[in-house]
Amino acid sequence: MRLLMARYGDEKSCFISYDKALWTFRVTGGANERSNETLMEAFGVNEHVPAFLLGEQSIPFRLPDYYGLGNEDEASIYVSNSRRAWEQTPGALEWLKDMRRTTGREA
């Protein structure tokens, strides 16, 4: 992951932003200033991802063929590929939910 961040860390897609937040959460020991900051950045890149990750919105049966940066289609594609990593990271979904509530970004 470190190599990916070095190579693509400035890319502004939810794929990099949310993976970076999850990776930071994992390697820094959970919720802390650094991981919270990366998650806040990810919220700014695509606000739709949390609703899909938390099961508040369903991923379409057929994924879209294309997407726009920051839209629901991008979020659904990201979550269809990355949901498992979030689910298998202890505390990650709770952290996501808490951060969204704390920052007033709840649906």
N, C-alpha and C positions, 0 to 999 in steps of 0.2 A: 504494500500500500504506500509506503514511503516513496518508492520510485514513481508510482502513479501521481502522487501529490506533487512531486518535484516536476514532473513532466506536464501535468494537466491542471495543477492547482489553481490557475487563474481562469480556467474555463468557467463560464457562468451558466451552467446547466444544473438541474436538480440532481443529475446522476453523480456528478463530482461533489456538489455541495452537501448533499445528505449523506453520502458515503464518508466524506471527510468528517462530518459531525459524529457519525457513528464510530468511526475509527478513533477519533479523539476521545470520545466517551470511553471506549474500550482501553486505550493505552494509558490514559491519565487516571484511571480508577473510578470512573463514573462522573456524576454531576459535579462540576466545579467551574471556576471562572472561564477557563480555556474551552472546555467542552460546551458550556452554555453559549459562549461567544460564537463558536462555529455553528451551533444550531440556529442561533438568531440570524446569522448570515444566510443559512439555508432557507429559513422562513422567508427572507427577502427575495430569494431567487424563485421559489415556487411555494405559494401559500396553500396549495391544494394537496400536497403530499401527506400531511398529518391526517386528514380526513380518511384517506385511503388506508394508511398504515393502521389507524385505530379502528377500522371497520365501520366508520360512520358513513362512508360512501363505498359502494361496490365497484370493483373493477369490471369493466365491460367484458362480456363473454368473448367478443372479438376485439382484440386490441387495434387501435387506429394504425393506419399505414404511415402516417406522418403526424407531427406535432409542432406546436409553436412553443418557444421558450416561455416558461411561466404558466402555461395553461394546464387544464385538467387532463388533456391527452398525454402530455409529457409526464405528469404525475402518475397516471395509471400505468404507463409503460415502466416507469421507474419502480413502482411498488410491485408490479408483477414479477420483476427480476430480483428485487432486493428485500422483499418482505421477510423471507426466511432468516436473513442475517439479523434483522431487527428483532424478530421473535426469539432467536437463539442467543441474543445478548441479554443476560440477566439485568433487569432494571431499565432497559433502553426504552421500551414503550411507555412505562410509567414516567420516565424522565421527559419524554416527548410530550406526553399529556400534561404534566405539571408545568413545563416551560410554556406551552401554548396557553394554558390558563393564566399563568403568572404575567404573561406579556399581553393578555387581552386579545389573543388571536384565535380564540375558540369559535367554532362554527355557530 
